[in-house]
């Protein structure tokens, strides 16, 4: 008697209802994928119970030998149901993608960040959003704007930061979102410029208020000629469109000094502070190098 061995990769299934079990046959998937969906079901609870916390990472400027905090990026972290563990954002959005809940998670993180933005007072407030999760600015952002107004946060303080985990194929749609922000007095930034989907071509078309040089080009820039050329290119395009150039992922004094000398306006990274549960008000560092003429 032969033992029958089943290959799960060759078995397909579909979610269906009792009244019409054949209705969704065009949505057949490998049965293994349902296991992945079940394992990611914790994200549904996280969203429904709003198990989210906000961490703050300072954004600084450098002038007259001093480092000044000019704003904070608000970063979302998940909380497990026991409240004892922190869930990193990549894990949350990975599970949300499996469950088809990216829109819901993006909205929950954005709204929680706004609720926790009052601690920042009169500085810039950087809040992430995923453009592919916003199908209609008027509908998707109305509650976010209501909370901002309720908390007496000035629109000009808020910088909505484009985070692209997926490529935006419809640039007109992205522009409509950004125009909607600007029409309401908000600023916007393009994140991770130079890598992936946020390339220099898109930068020139989006005309953001703030351009963030990607970590890949910031880390080690003081010693890498190729990274130096990329940093200079982003800087030139940013300043040509009257945008501020922000270098994120600054981790060493040497990289910081190099970026100051070529003309970057703002800086962010572990060299100044890791994300904290409360906003950092003072950076206890100084720099001695003078700007190049």
Secondary structure, 3 states (H helix, E strand, C coil): CCCCCCCHHHCEECCCECCECCCCHHHCEEHHHHHHHHHCCHHHHHHHCCCEEEEEEEEEEEECCEEEEEEEEEEEEEECCCCCCEECHHHHHHHHHHHCCHHHHHHHHHHHHHHCHHHHCCCEEEEEECHHHCCCHHHHCHHHHHHHHHCCCCHHHEEEEECCCCCCCCHHHHHHHHHHHHHCCCEEEEEEECECCECHHHHHHHCCCEEEECHHHHCCCCCCHHHHHHHHHHHHHHHHCCCEEEECCCCCHHHHHHHHHHCCCEECCCCCCCCECCCCCCCCCECCCCCCC
